Amino acid sequence: ETFVPVAEAFTVTASRAQGHVQAVAWMMKRLGLASLVASKPCRERDRVMAMVAARILAPHTKLATTRWWHTTALAEDFGVTDADEQDCYAAMDWLLARQDRIQKKLATRHLTEGGLVLYDLSSSYFEGSTCPLAKRGYSRDGRHGTLQVEYGLMTDDRGCPVAISVHEGNTADPTTLMPEIQ
């Protein structure tokens, strides 16, 4: 039998990194992240899942993310080859509308009746002038006089996040907790 050398039998048309994408996709599946976000598959869920994986692997802006994921197997594996920056923003809006449902699922999954719940409020300053939540307030990181937003994170006793809330930068600490207790 005559064999053809590999270099003559095949032509490499594209080469994309896949191992790291598969590792993250496997862990997301093991955690049941897709069903937590939405019980039924849809384009928005695919885009959200792709953005989560991309954020873990190579954090970028939304525009850079949609460019980066074509250099790996991510776009094909997550079914987002045609998604652009605007699709990512639309998927984030879709996700925000589902926040309460997702947090209820997380609470059911991770909190126990009478169990310990931890809550921490933090703030982040930023430059800019168009965010309606940006206010001058108590700065936890010593950046007095700058615009900031506050965010509260609720976790179970192991530190697993179950809820997050965002507040105006001048919101008093005690007032952020009561809406979280439901």
Secondary structure, DSSP 8 states (H G I E B T S, - for coil): -----HHHH-------B-HHHHHHHHHHHHHTHHHHH-SS--HHHHHHHHHHHHHHHS---HHHHHHHGGGBSHHHHTT-TT--HHHHHHHHHHHHHTHHHHHHHHHHHH--TT---EEEEEEEE---S--TT-EE---TTS-TTSEEEEEEEEE-TT--EEEEEEEETT--HHHHHGGG--
